[in-house]
Amino acid sequence: MYDFVLTNGTVIDPAVGLNARRNVALQGGRVAAILDPTVPVVAQQMLDCTGLLVVPGLIDFHVHVFPGVSNFGVDPDETCLARGATTVLDFGTAGGLIFDGFRRFVIDTAKTRVKALMLIAGQGLISSNDTKPALGELWDIAYSDVEGCVQAVEKHRDCVAGIKVRCMADISNDGKNEAEGLRRARLAADATKLPLVVHPANSSLRIEHLFETLRSGDVMTHCFHDKNCKLVDDRTQVCSIVREKQREGVLLDVGHGSGSFAWRVARAMLDQGVVPDFLGSDLHTYNVHGPVFDLVTTLSKFLHLGMSVPEIIRRSTATCAAWLGMADEIGTLKPGACADITVLDIVDGEIPLTDSEGVTEIGRRSFEVRHCFRAGRRVGVLPKPRASEI
């Protein structure tokens, strides 16, 4: 007898090429079996998923979840797990000076599985541009201590997946420290043998400079932003360095956020065949009530842009798990994997979808979370945050 069986849902598991009606049996917090729905099954509990999609627990590749320390930070259990994202990658909210606290009070206590990027600047993202004073992390380059970053990574290597640097003029002494911050982040990534992840929006550097620093497995986030140092030229043609580096294995993340997803850039790049590898939401305090709301709203925007459902699921499960080095544990429903599961509905009906530039398009279909399981345990699903709660 199984602990739990999800019956009659359409199981989409891109990691193993499955897209069919199946039953999913859970035992001891793991996926026990994927069964033909015509085969009789006995379980302590059963959930009828007729008409719904049963997918590996969604992975939000880009969030900020250090509430109470960073003013970007949101609670991962309330804003991610309760909205279908069973695993999240904190995108460098903490640097080496504060990572002990991040681990103790977030990673080790959250029901959500939290992995992290280590920010090259030790103090982390403790303020935003609209706080007074705005404490940009590269304003004083002394905080970007390579040795300290490496030591913090080694102490927390089991939960650190990469090194992050934000290349932005207004957080780096008007751009004076951007190039040096990038150089130091590259050194830390090389020393720890971890990928380097770069934020390019509003950089004073050329996009070619940023990409030339990246190697296979590294990530450029905010790939659809429409600010200085974007990935397209003034005619929205994809810059040649982007294709060159993609061929070398450099990866792209959406990182929607409050300022990094423009419909015109996204559509232009997709039309030119440049598809992001990861569909990270960049969920944080300033967008949880719009325009981001949650991961599934970001996924709904790609449904609106014409990406197929299996490819959307792939880029929010299997590709993320592989990059995290956890392809056998998460991002799949193959027997033996952790029983992290998201049950989705595709709802027909108009939905306003607003980008980071304030442009709203009307979608005709959208994803909604119906059920969620973390390590075999069913967790409560909260309604989508409302813009009226800002």
PyMOL commands that set and color helices and strands:
alter all, ss='L'
color gray80, all
select helices_A, chain A and resi 76-79+81-83+99-107+141-143+146-155+169-171+178-192+207-212+240-247+263-271+295-304+309-314+318-323+387-389
alter helices_A, ss='H'
color red, helices_A
select strands_A, chain A and resi 2-13+18-27+30-35+43-48+53-56+58-63+85-90+113-119+160-166+196-199+219-220+251-252+341-354+360-374+377-379
alter strands_A, ss='S'
color yellow, strands_A
deselect
rebuild
show_as cartoon
